[in-house]
Amino acid sequence: MQEEIFISGRNIPHIDPTLEIWHFPISLYLFLGGMAAGIIFFASLFTVLKKEKETPTAVKSAMILAVVAISVGLIALMYDLTHLPYVWQLYMTIRIESPMSWGAWVLLIITLISFLWVFSYLPEMFPKLNIKFDFLKKFQAFLIQNRRVMAMVLLPLSVVLGVYTGILLSAFNARPLWNNAILGPLFLTSGLSTGAAAIILFSKNHFERRLFSKIDLALIILELALIVHMLMGMYAGSAVQLEALDIFINGEFTVMFFVFVVILGLIFPALLESVELMGYKVPVVIPTLLILMGGLIFRMVMIEAGQLTRYLY
């Protein structure tokens, strides 16, 4: 009888089936969290700048989308968790060196304040809505008076949330594709871009649409530059980073990354927004949905491809 023992870091079906443990729910969670961070950032920014009247969608109705996005993202996260009953233990301590620890705290705080933000705008968005309880009316009046305070708190927290969606991956040193310092700024920029696209999609204000088209165009250019920087950094790296790069350049994710993310999700929407800013009529739904689609697929690619890269062979 002859026995053969082998050790491998590869994803071998039916032998090491838990090597790839993050699937679509995590990609959805990171996408919705990034988009919500973008919407919250712009809502709080224009509130601090006292530009609420010029950007009503960003400040009011889009925040409902942000709250819904965070809620759905949390549901997706809970669905993926193996030991859901132990989630509460994350909030028994704060570990600054752990992205998952401070990310959990930021997500908790930003979710609570976002709900309060939407509650403060309910009378303006739904005039026929009648709150019967006096204590709720007084609490709502208090929130209305302190919107700018909430905005000042949400502004830095939204940036932290956007960066967290990338740092959560880059903290995994064992994955060459994820072990990249550029992921934090890249995911933040992508989140701001998808947030701006969502605001454009729901806005009926011409000035607001034009303003966010300019902002989104600048963010897309920055995102493309960060992607190039990420790829060039891997190209100048070690053998394992070159292999990680090969997944994008000549691997199973090449089409998804370059066609659906770079071309359809970034370059084509940027061209459409540029044409629209020149004065030509472009259906707003096309570039915005392409940006949102590209943002989701980008996170799907990063999650799936990152788990296939490794240091051990």
Secondary structure, DSSP 8 states (H G I E B T S, - for coil): ---------S--TTTSTTS----HHHHHHHHHHHHHHHHHHHHHHHHHTT-TTT-HIIIIIHHHHHHHHHHHHHHHHHHH-S-GGGGGGGGG---TT-HHHHHHHHHHHHHHHHHHHHHHHHHHH-TT-----HHHHHHHHHHHHTHHHHHHHHHHHHHHHHHHHHHHHHT-TT-TTT--TTHHHHHHHHHHHHHHHHHHHH---HHHHHHHHHHHHHHHHHHHHHHHHHHHHHHTS-HHHHHHHHHHHHSTTHHIIIIIIIIIIIIHHHHHHHHHHTT----THHHHHHHHHHHHHHHHHHHHHHHH--S--
